Amino acid sequence: MRKYLIQFKPFLIFIGTFFVTYIVLTFIYKWYLDSFQVNDVDGITKIVGRNVEQLMQLFNCDIKIDKKLSDSWLDVFYNKKYMTRIIEGCNAVSVVILFVSFVVAFSGKFKPTFLFILLGVLLIHIVNVIRIALLVILAYSFPEYAHFLHGVFFPLVIYGLVFALWFIWINKFSKYAR
């Protein structure tokens, strides 16, 4: 048994580090979410909603993102038509937790790891804001494809970005890079 533990030590360290980081970050995020009232929108989701609104206004879109007192989400109106709502799950924090956990599990030196995580989180946020804005516009223009866009295409985009970042991290910056 000891022979196998030694043989698979790098893999076991990776798995252990990944899961510990993932669980710790998930508990921290849950603690953060629990600090909000039942009908309140968390701060990160508010920032995402505000950034979506700012991006779309930059392109002169008729967009309004609003919160009713009794709801725990943000309502999105495009061209004066209710389109969707932005909920806590739309803020991409779960994707960020997955991204960070993987990078930490393959971490090398502190500074490159920290900088890559910081830039990766920023890029994920930017792509997520663009994703939501495009989803609103495309769902307005092509309502028959809204389910496909929301459920298949845009998750593929955001998870594809995370996969590409992981690939870059492993091959260029991690302790296993050549």
C-alpha positions as CSV (number, residue, x, y, z in Angstrom):
1,M,0.0,0.0,0.0
2,R,2.8,2.4,0.9
3,K,4.3,1.8,-2.6
4,Y,1.1,3.1,-4.2
5,L,0.9,6.1,-1.9
6,I,4.4,7.1,-2.9
7,Q,3.7,6.4,-6.5
8,F,0.5,8.4,-6.6
9,K,1.6,11.1,-4.1
10,P,1.5,14.0,-6.7
11,F,-2.0,13.0,-7.7
12,L,-3.2,12.6,-4.1
13,I,-1.7,16.0,-3.2
14,F,-3.5,17.6,-6.2
15,I,-6.8,16.0,-5.3
16,G,-6.5,16.9,-1.7
17,T,-5.5,20.5,-2.3
18,F,-8.2,20.9,-4.9
19,F,-11.0,19.6,-2.6
20,V,-9.8,21.4,0.5
21,T,-9.6,24.7,-1.4
22,Y,-13.0,24.1,-3.1
23,I,-14.7,23.2,0.2
24,V,-13.1,26.2,2.1
25,L,-14.0,28.7,-0.6
26,T,-17.5,27.3,-0.8
27,F,-18.1,27.6,2.9
28,I,-16.7,31.2,2.8
29,Y,-19.1,32.0,0.0
30,K,-22.0,30.4,1.8
31,W,-21.2,32.4,5.0
32,Y,-21.1,35.5,2.8
33,L,-24.5,34.7,1.3
34,D,-26.0,33.9,4.7
35,S,-25.1,37.5,5.8
36,F,-27.9,38.8,3.5
37,Q,-31.6,38.9,4.3
38,V,-34.0,36.5,2.5
39,N,-35.3,39.1,0.0
40,D,-32.0,40.9,-0.5
41,V,-29.6,40.5,-3.4
42,D,-26.0,39.8,-2.5
43,G,-23.3,42.5,-3.3
44,I,-21.5,40.5,-6.0
45,T,-24.8,39.9,-7.9
46,K,-25.6,43.6,-7.6
47,I,-22.1,44.5,-9.1
48,V,-22.7,42.0,-12.0
49,G,-26.1,43.6,-12.6
50,R,-24.7,47.1,-12.5
51,N,-21.9,46.1,-14.8
52,V,-24.3,44.6,-17.3
53,E,-26.4,47.7,-17.2
54,Q,-23.3,49.9,-17.7
55,L,-22.0,47.8,-20.6
56,M,-25.3,47.9,-22.4
57,Q,-25.8,51.6,-21.8
58,L,-22.3,52.1,-23.3
59,F,-23.8,50.7,-26.6
60,N,-27.0,52.9,-26.2
61,C,-29.2,49.9,-25.3
62,D,-32.5,50.6,-23.6
63,I,-31.8,48.5,-20.5
64,K,-33.1,48.8,-17.0
65,I,-32.1,46.4,-14.2
66,D,-34.2,46.8,-11.1
67,K,-34.9,45.1,-7.8
68,K,-38.3,44.8,-6.2
69,L,-38.3,44.9,-2.4
70,S,-40.0,41.5,-2.1
71,D,-37.6,39.7,-4.6
72,S,-34.1,38.2,-4.1
73,W,-33.1,38.9,-7.7
74,L,-32.7,41.7,-10.2
75,D,-35.3,42.1,-13.0
76,V,-33.9,42.9,-16.4
77,F,-35.9,45.0,-18.9
78,Y,-34.7,45.4,-22.4
79,N,-36.5,47.8,-24.8
80,K,-39.1,48.2,-22.0
81,K,-39.9,44.4,-22.1
82,Y,-39.2,42.2,-19.1
83,M,-36.6,39.7,-20.3
84,T,-35.1,37.8,-17.4
85,R,-33.8,38.0,-13.9
86,I,-30.3,37.9,-12.6
87,I,-30.1,35.6,-9.6
88,E,-27.2,34.7,-7.3
89,G,-26.1,31.9,-9.6
90,C,-25.5,34.3,-12.5
91,N,-22.7,36.1,-10.7
92,A,-20.2,33.3,-11.7
93,V,-18.8,32.9,-8.2
94,S,-19.2,29.1,-8.3
95,V,-17.2,29.2,-11.6
96,V,-14.5,31.4,-9.9
97,I,-14.3,28.9,-6.9
98,L,-13.8,26.0,-9.3
99,F,-11.1,28.0,-11.3
100,V,-9.2,29.1,-8.1
101,S,-9.3,25.6,-6.6
102,F,-7.7,24.1,-9.7
103,V,-5.0,26.8,-10.0
104,V,-4.2,26.5,-6.3
105,A,-4.0,22.7,-6.6
106,F,-1.4,23.2,-9.4
107,S,0.2,26.2,-7.8
108,G,3.8,27.0,-8.0
109,K,5.4,30.2,-6.7
110,F,3.1,32.5,-4.7
111,K,3.4,35.6,-6.9
112,P,2.6,34.1,-10.3
113,T,-0.2,32.0,-8.7
114,F,-1.7,35.0,-7.1
115,L,-1.4,37.2,-10.2
116,F,-2.9,34.5,-12.4
117,I,-5.8,34.0,-10.0
118,L,-6.4,37.7,-9.9
119,L,-6.3,38.2,-13.6
120,G,-8.3,35.0,-14.2
121,V,-11.1,36.1,-11.8
122,L,-11.2,39.5,-13.5
123,L,-11.4,37.9,-17.0
124,I,-14.2,35.5,-15.8
125,H,-16.1,38.5,-14.4
126,I,-15.8,40.5,-17.7
127,V,-16.8,37.5,-19.8
128,N,-19.7,36.8,-17.5
129,V,-21.0,40.4,-17.8
130,I,-20.7,40.2,-21.6
131,R,-22.4,36.8,-21.5
132,I,-25.4,38.2,-19.6
133,A,-25.7,41.2,-21.8
134,L,-25.5,39.1,-25.0
135,L,-28.0,36.7,-23.6
136,V,-30.5,39.5,-23.0
137,I,-30.1,40.9,-26.5
138,L,-30.2,37.5,-28.2
139,A,-33.2,36.3,-26.2
140,Y,-35.0,39.5,-27.1
141,S,-34.1,39.0,-30.8
142,F,-34.5,35.2,-31.0
143,P,-36.8,34.2,-28.1
144,E,-37.1,30.7,-29.6
145,Y,-33.4,30.1,-28.8
146,A,-33.4,31.5,-25.3
147,H,-33.4,28.1,-23.6
148,F,-30.5,26.9,-25.8
149,L,-28.5,30.1,-25.3
150,H,-29.0,30.1,-21.5
151,G,-28.7,26.4,-20.9
152,V,-26.1,25.3,-23.5
153,F,-24.3,27.9,-25.4
154,F,-23.3,30.5,-22.7
155,P,-22.4,27.8,-20.1
156,L,-20.1,26.4,-22.8
157,V,-18.6,29.8,-23.2
158,I,-17.9,30.4,-19.5
159,Y,-16.6,26.9,-18.8
160,G,-14.6,26.9,-22.0
161,L,-12.9,30.1,-20.8
162,V,-12.1,28.4,-17.5
163,F,-10.8,25.3,-19.3
164,A,-8.6,27.5,-21.5
165,L,-7.2,29.4,-18.4
166,W,-6.5,26.1,-16.7
167,F,-4.7,24.9,-19.9
168,I,-2.6,28.1,-20.0
169,W,-1.8,27.8,-16.3
170,I,-0.6,24.2,-16.4
171,N,1.5,24.7,-19.6
172,K,3.0,28.1,-18.9
173,F,3.0,29.0,-15.2
174,S,2.4,26.0,-12.9
175,K,5.2,24.1,-11.2
176,Y,4.6,21.4,-13.8
177,A,5.2,23.7,-16.8
178,R,8.3,22.9,-18.8
